[in-house]
């Protein structure tokens, strides 16, 4: 796949545009002859369905409807794309109101399950066919989700084991009130995964990473994981965000490392698409509950607009690594700028909780 690079866009060029103009090659300023129109990554607004505080979450009485795109709440789950990456996908459809959000999310992860027709083209569920979700219990104090599966859970290929764990963990910990997950099968707590023996003696959290990769020459035992968000496209050309956890040489400054890796872009063998503008330098600082990102680019002129895809990828990457929900972004020392979706960055930007809500 040819990798794209974005540029600053002159505001005048956006007049009358219905879709996002993006420069596909080279450096410099936006001009109409250099652009093509593509849709931005789907769905980066709204909020995910929250978790509950009950003892038994496999069944519930609350409404679990999911409204149409952009008008309500969606259920975000992690599915496998055509390149083998796990990606967050927000399902916009009416689900079973007899199930709680946690149970519904896991049902969506079952390959060939009852809700498989709701998955967008090009994405597949990763739990083995026939797997039943017997129980989901959430401890409100410890924020631990205990998930019990049927025996079919063990019917998978060893090469899929980590992907299964990542999909379960990232799906559930993306819901309010859940920070970690433990797995059970037919009434017994699993000490390890059934096929590849991935250890489960500790509760699973996002610290296990997702779509794990490493720079060439990095010593795994002397590395630090940073999670980055890049872009990809479906066969139909719809863009979407993909998180990857990259192992880099050991550092205590994960935020700077994340920015450096975003600027470096996807690994050479990857099918993912870069999101970082060329010749942009960055510095990040942290103060209480807010991160401040200073972007510097000598070619930027006041009135130009930033690519929303880069802005969203930066916010997602920084908040994922810092565990902080907001980022104040400044461009050449000022925050009075907008992106190509007309979003203002005068105030701190919150992490989008709903991602990749594909149009039905």
CORGIUR-V18935 format. One record per residue. N is the residue number from 1. BURIAL is # if it has 24 or more other C-alpha atoms within 12 Angstrom, else .. Layout:
N&BURIAL + N&BURIAL
This chain:
1&. + 2&. + 3&# + 4&# + 5&# + 6&# + 7&# + 8&# + 9&# + 10&# + 11&# + 12&. + 13&# + 14&# + 15&. + 16&. + 17&. + 18&. + 19&. + 20&# + 21&# + 22&# + 23&# + 24&# + 25&. + 26&. + 27&. + 28&# + 29&# + 30&# + 31&. + 32&. + 33&. + 34&. + 35&# + 36&. + 37&. + 38&. + 39&# + 40&# + 41&# + 42&# + 43&# + 44&# + 45&# + 46&# + 47&# + 48&# + 49&# + 50&# + 51&# + 52&# + 53&# + 54&# + 55&. + 56&# + 57&# + 58&# + 59&# + 60&# + 61&. + 62&. + 63&. + 64&# + 65&# + 66&# + 67&. + 68&. + 69&# + 70&# + 71&. + 72&# + 73&# + 74&# + 75&# + 76&# + 77&# + 78&# + 79&# + 80&# + 81&# + 82&. + 83&. + 84&# + 85&# + 86&# + 87&# + 88&# + 89&# + 90&# + 91&# + 92&# + 93&# + 94&. + 95&# + 96&# + 97&. + 98&. + 99&# + 100&# + 101&# + 102&# + 103&# + 104&# + 105&# + 106&# + 107&# + 108&# + 109&# + 110&# + 111&# + 112&. + 113&# + 114&. + 115&# + 116&# + 117&. + 118&# + 119&# + 120&# + 121&. + 122&# + 123&# + 124&# + 125&# + 126&# + 127&# + 128&# + 129&# + 130&. + 131&# + 132&# + 133&# + 134&# + 135&# + 136&# + 137&# + 138&# + 139&# + 140&. + 141&. + 142&. + 143&# + 144&# + 145&# + 146&# + 147&# + 148&# + 149&# + 150&# + 151&. + 152&. + 153&# + 154&# + 155&# + 156&# + 157&. + 158&. + 159&. + 160&# + 161&# + 162&# + 163&# + 164&# + 165&# + 166&# + 167&# + 168&# + 169&# + 170&# + 171&# + 172&# + 173&# + 174&# + 175&# + 176&# + 177&# + 178&# + 179&# + 180&# + 181&# + 182&# + 183&# + 184&# + 185&# + 186&. + 187&. + 188&. + 189&. + 190&# + 191&. + 192&# + 193&# + 194&# + 195&. + 196&. + 197&. + 198&# + 199&. + 200&. + 201&. + 202&. + 203&# + 204&# + 205&# + 206&# + 207&# + 208&# + 209&# + 210&# + 211&# + 212&# + 213&# + 214&# + 215&# + 216&. + 217&. + 218&. + 219&. + 220&. + 221&. + 222&. + 223&. + 224&# + 225&# + 226&# + 227&# + 228&# + 229&# + 230&# + 231&# + 232&# + 233&# + 234&# + 235&. + 236&. + 237&. + 238&# + 239&# + 240&# + 241&# + 242&# + 243&# + 244&# + 245&# + 246&# + 247&# + 248&# + 249&# + 250&. + 251&. + 252&. + 253&. + 254&# + 255&# + 256&# + 257&# + 258&# + 259&# + 260&# + 261&# + 262&# + 263&# + 264&# + 265&# + 266&# + 267&# + 268&. + 269&. + 270&# + 271&# + 272&# + 273&# + 274&# + 275&# + 276&# + 277&# + 278&# + 279&. + 280&# + 281&# + 282&# + 283&# + 284&# + 285&# + 286&# + 287&. + 288&. + 289&. + 290&# + 291&# + 292&# + 293&# + 294&# + 295&# + 296&. + 297&# + 298&. + 299&. + 300&# + 301&. + 302&. + 303&. + 304&# + 305&# + 306&# + 307&# + 308&# + 309&# + 310&# + 311&# + 312&# + 313&# + 314&# + 315&# + 316&# + 317&# + 318&# + 319&# + 320&# + 321&# + 322&# + 323&# + 324&# + 325&# + 326&# + 327&# + 328&# + 329&# + 330&# + 331&# + 332&. + 333&. + 334&# + 335&# + 336&. + 337&# + 338&# + 339&# + 340&# + 341&# + 342&. + 343&. + 344&. + 345&# + 346&. + 347&. + 348&. + 349&# + 350&# + 351&# + 352&# + 353&# + 354&# + 355&# + 356&# + 357&# + 358&# + 359&# + 360&.
